[in-house]
Amino acid sequence: MLKKIVLAGGTGFIGQYLERAYTNDGYIVHIISRQPGQVSWNDERAIVDALEGAEMLVNLAGKSVNCRYTEKNKREIYESRTRTTEALGTAILKCKTPPKLWINSSTATIYRHAEDRPMTESTGELGTGFSVDVGKAWEDVFFRFKLPKTRQAALRMAIVLGADGGVMEPYVNMVRFGLGGKQGEGKQMFSWVHIEDVCRIIEFLKQRKDLQGIFNVSAPNPVTNKELMAHMRQAMGRRAGLPAQKWMLELGAMVLGTETELILKSRWVLPERLEKEGFRFQFDHLDRALWQIVQELKQEQ
Ligand SMILES: NC(=O)c1ccc[n+]([C@@H]2O[C@H](COP(=O)([O-])OP(=O)(O)OC[C@H]3O[C@@H](n4cnc5c(N)ncnc54)[C@H](OP(=O)(O)O)[C@@H]3O)[C@@H](O)[C@H]2O)c1
């Protein structure tokens, strides 16, 4: 029988990468989406059918946080995560042969602004504020489901780096236009993970049937923002770049319709559990990850 997996919110940056990887590996991939031609969120019967007998469900659905935090956007950011998670759990309960594993996205932003010490699953402290509240609610809905036949893992993902989406394009453009210096004070930590490692972690969790719960999905060597920008300039062959002060970022964010939190919050997260369980990152240092991505971007041009 053909093996199948289900990707909810699978039309985005991470979902497309996973779809390619698992299709190449011989899996049938079902996608739950708001887009035509996919399994619709409004069709519970179709969602249950897609989930029946699946090896794994990965939920990636959520309105992008790269927008202004107006009341309307905040509501959509929140509900697009909690409601989709709720819908999936409810559908799993209706399956005769439920998926063996349910991986739900979460976010490393759930931890507090940290300049003093790294946050791990065992010693990290959760923060406060809108983005943190979204993360907490997302995980609460997820873990409220008690599913005897389905392992559950929440991925507290750091910023995912890859050629085909996420933050690479804005960073590359900043360096290209001479703005590749530090942002704000430059001391804020930048926790990141290469998209290839995100896929490898998902496969690792699929195979390791003894694992469940919360996992920090973040490379083991985070850097400061100042180091990030130096690595970016190096990968792109630029010697210098102008720094951007906080007020400039605030003005820029308003013009671009985004928030400075995405750049200025100090995210210092370590993958304690994954490393303890023996996962080895292919991209453990940022210079290697950025070099690979910049090469891929050059090939695509
Ligand atoms: N990329 C990162 O650096 C990062 C870091 C930490 C956490 N995460 C989380 O990981 C997940 C996947 O990330 P990604 O980078 O692949 O995101 P993405 O490219 O923005 O894709 C997310 C998908 O969510 C669906 N979606 C958007 N708005 C929605 C809404 N209002 N209701 C229901 N579904 C909606 C879309 O699918 P359809 O249009 O097909 O419905 C979209 O393809 C997200 O939840 C994100 O918050 C990402």
PDBQT file of the ligand as one rigid body, heavy atoms in Angstrom, charges set to zero:
ROOT
HETATM    1  N1  LIG A 401       9.306  30.265   8.354  1.00  0.00    +0.000 N 
HETATM    2  C1  LIG A 401       9.740  30.530   9.588  1.00  0.00    +0.000 C 
HETATM    3  O1  LIG A 401      10.826  31.135   9.804  1.00  0.00    +0.000 OA
HETATM    4  C2  LIG A 401       8.929  30.068  10.792  1.00  0.00    +0.000 A 
HETATM    5  C3  LIG A 401       9.483  30.162  12.074  1.00  0.00    +0.000 A 
HETATM    6  C4  LIG A 401       8.729  29.758  13.170  1.00  0.00    +0.000 A 
HETATM    7  C5  LIG A 401       7.450  29.272  12.985  1.00  0.00    +0.000 A 
HETATM    8  N2  LIG A 401       6.934  29.192  11.731  1.00  0.00    +0.000 N 
HETATM    9  C6  LIG A 401       5.566  28.689  11.557  1.00  0.00    +0.000 C 
HETATM   10  O2  LIG A 401       5.572  27.569  10.716  1.00  0.00    +0.000 OA
HETATM   11  C7  LIG A 401       4.414  27.542   9.885  1.00  0.00    +0.000 C 
HETATM   12  C8  LIG A 401       4.830  27.387   8.436  1.00  0.00    +0.000 C 
HETATM   13  O3  LIG A 401       5.746  28.427   8.107  1.00  0.00    +0.000 OA
HETATM   14  P1  LIG A 401       5.964  28.870   6.595  1.00  0.00    +0.000 P 
HETATM   15  O4  LIG A 401       7.166  29.730   6.588  1.00  0.00    +0.000 OA
HETATM   16  O5  LIG A 401       5.861  27.709   5.684  1.00  0.00    +0.000 OA
HETATM   17  O6  LIG A 401       4.677  29.813   6.407  1.00  0.00    +0.000 OA
HETATM   18  P2  LIG A 401       3.980  30.310   5.061  1.00  0.00    +0.000 P 
HETATM   19  O7  LIG A 401       4.887  30.197   3.893  1.00  0.00    +0.000 OA
HETATM   20  O8  LIG A 401       3.396  31.642   5.359  1.00  0.00    +0.000 OA
HETATM   21  O9  LIG A 401       2.811  29.230   4.876  1.00  0.00    +0.000 OA
HETATM   22  C9  LIG A 401       1.803  29.070   5.820  1.00  0.00    +0.000 C 
HETATM   23  C10 LIG A 401       0.539  28.539   5.174  1.00  0.00    +0.000 C 
HETATM   24  O10 LIG A 401      -0.541  28.829   6.067  1.00  0.00    +0.000 OA
HETATM   25  C11 LIG A 401      -1.720  28.980   5.326  1.00  0.00    +0.000 C 
HETATM   26  N3  LIG A 401      -2.458  30.144   5.811  1.00  0.00    +0.000 N 
HETATM   27  C12 LIG A 401      -2.137  31.453   5.716  1.00  0.00    +0.000 A 
HETATM   28  N4  LIG A 401      -3.101  32.221   6.243  1.00  0.00    +0.000 NA
HETATM   29  C13 LIG A 401      -4.067  31.364   6.679  1.00  0.00    +0.000 A 
HETATM   30  C14 LIG A 401      -5.333  31.539   7.286  1.00  0.00    +0.000 A 
HETATM   31  N5  LIG A 401      -5.792  32.763   7.566  1.00  0.00    +0.000 N 
HETATM   32  N6  LIG A 401      -6.046  30.425   7.599  1.00  0.00    +0.000 NA
HETATM   33  C15 LIG A 401      -5.588  29.187   7.322  1.00  0.00    +0.000 A 
HETATM   34  N7  LIG A 401      -4.404  28.968   6.722  1.00  0.00    +0.000 NA
HETATM   35  C16 LIG A 401      -3.658  30.041   6.406  1.00  0.00    +0.000 A 
HETATM   36  C17 LIG A 401      -1.343  29.200   3.864  1.00  0.00    +0.000 C 
HETATM   37  O11 LIG A 401      -1.833  28.099   3.130  1.00  0.00    +0.000 OA
HETATM   38  P3  LIG A 401      -3.074  28.210   2.110  1.00  0.00    +0.000 P 
HETATM   39  O12 LIG A 401      -2.991  29.533   1.434  1.00  0.00    +0.000 OA
HETATM   40  O13 LIG A 401      -2.823  27.069   1.190  1.00  0.00    +0.000 OA
HETATM   41  O14 LIG A 401      -4.299  28.030   2.922  1.00  0.00    +0.000 OA
HETATM   42  C18 LIG A 401       0.177  29.208   3.867  1.00  0.00    +0.000 C 
HETATM   43  O15 LIG A 401       0.720  28.517   2.772  1.00  0.00    +0.000 OA
HETATM   44  C19 LIG A 401       3.666  28.854  10.183  1.00  0.00    +0.000 C 
HETATM   45  O16 LIG A 401       2.588  28.569  11.028  1.00  0.00    +0.000 OA
HETATM   46  C20 LIG A 401       4.689  29.719  10.858  1.00  0.00    +0.000 C 
HETATM   47  O17 LIG A 401       4.120  30.617  11.808  1.00  0.00    +0.000 OA
HETATM   48  C21 LIG A 401       7.644  29.571  10.630  1.00  0.00    +0.000 A 
ENDROOT
TORSDOF 0
